[in-house]
Amino acid sequence: MAARRTEWPGDSPDSSRAEKELSPKDPAERARAICLRLLTGTPRTRKQLADALHKREIPSEVAEEVLSRFEDVGLINDAAFADAWVESRHHGRGLARRALARELRTKGVDSELIDEAVGRLDSDQEEATARELVARKLRSTRGLDRDRRLRRLAGMLARKGYSEGIALRVVRRALEEEGEDGEGLDDAGF
């Protein structure tokens, strides 16, 4: 059973006692403490940390100075964050380049860094992952008519960011390997 933290008036789940003790004294020290605490649990982008500092009313010039120093010493590295994110989410959740790019944009990663990170996934690797996803889901669609199976399988791939072309090609091949008629899937209207 996890220990519960007592909430005091004025507390927020994102604040810590150390933060509160430092708040009136030195905003730079407080900003460093906030960033270090946030980076302890999981890697963060510069924008995520900047947003956290802004939310805690750290002056923007202090936040900029602290974030720049953290980048200089390698505690913040958006390129490494993007690479790790792509690797993790592609292999763990099967997300395609398009979905990965969308997630990284919401994390505040620069477009150039996003392009580099998702560019490391080649189309053969992406298609192999799509085939694995379809193979796992295929069993649960047995007994349904061909069009319903197609919609479910292609829809699952679309939600993970796969293009219509890859989705239909992979689904058609999987259904044909299972003995299902794959004709007419190219113009299924998806």
C-alpha positions, 0 to 999 in steps of 0.5 A: 500500500502506497503512503499518502501525502498529506495535502496542506492548504495551498499545496499542489500535487506538483509542489514539494516542501523544499520548493516552498522553503526556497520560494521566498529566497532565491528564484534561481535555486527554486527553479533548479530544484523544480527542474531537478525534481521533474527530471528525476522521474522521467526525461523532459523536454526543455518546453515541458520544464519551461512550462512547469517553471512558468506555472510556478511563477518563476521569472522568465529570465531566471527560468531561461538562465536555469534551462540554458545551464541544464542544457549546457551540462546535458541534463536537458537534451531534446534530441536524445529525448526525441530519439528515446521517445521514438524508440520506446513508443514505436517498439512498445506501442507500435506507433507509426512515424506520423503519430510519433511526430504528433506526440513529440510536437505536443511535448514541444520538441523542435520540428527539425529534431522530430524529423531526425528522430522519426526519420531513423525509422525506415519504412520496412521497419514500420511495415513490419511493426504494422504486420505484427500489430495486425497479426495480434489483432487478427484472431479477435476478428475471426468470425466477422465478415471481411469488410468488418474485419478490414475496418477494424484492422485498418482502423487500428493501424490508422489510430496508431498513425499508419498511412492508408496505403500501408494499412490496406497493404498489410491487412490485405496480405494478412487476410490473404494468408489466412485464406480470406479473399483480399480482392477489392481491398484497395478501393475499400474507401478508407 
